Amino acid sequence: MVELTLSDPSLCAAVASTLMENSAPGNSSATPSRPGRPPAIELTDLDMRIARDGTWFYRGSPINRMPLVKLFASVLRREHDGSYWLVTPAERGRVTVEDAPFIAVAVDRQGEGRAQRLIFRTNLDEIVTADIDHPLRVETAADGTPAPYILVRPGLEARPGLEARLARPVFYELVEWGEEEPIAGESQFGVWSGGRFFRLGELDET
């Protein structure tokens, strides 16, 4: 089996077989080293970028092969300082992420009220249900618009996890399903999923 070499200019052509051997889908932690294997070599910047719309770029060119992007994503991890890295048994290199590494492009609702489950699909076809381990959060962007995210892969060893930003149509669906709930003595607007209430934003009291 050929080892993945992140510093190789032919990275995109040689990656698939090694990643399939050394990574498990949905695992954002570093791949454990085999006995006797030297520590991973740190390559710092790989000249790889995940754009705000979820497109992956390598050396300025988009990576158009979806299976390859999914394999890269399978070894993506986030460090304590918030930086993103591709990690293989032999090497690790930094990846630039403009916003979140994934985009939630669809949502399905199962059940009703407090028993309902909101099931999201990402642009890389990962499926995640909003719950206590995969929370929804809504920040306010610089332009004042809501910036909603869901945690797709929880981090290990106190590291931050990997999130998906909700596409605008997906967030609008959540708003349509939203309801007011008395939480901690005040009325809040949000949605239920997985037995937990997730706040979507402030109520308009005008």
Beta strands, then each sheet from edge to edge (+ up, - down):
strand 1: 41-50
strand 2: 56-58
strand 3: 61-62
strand 4: 76-78
strand 5: 84-87
strand 6: 91-97
strand 7: 102-110
strand 8: 117-122
strand 9: 127-129
strand 10: 136-140
strand 11: 146-153
strand 12: 162-166
strand 13: 179-183
strand 14: 186-193
strand 15: 196-201
sheet 1: 3+ 2- 1+ 6+ 5- 4+
sheet 2: 9+ 8- 7+ 12+ 11- 10+
sheet 3: 13+ 14- 15+
end
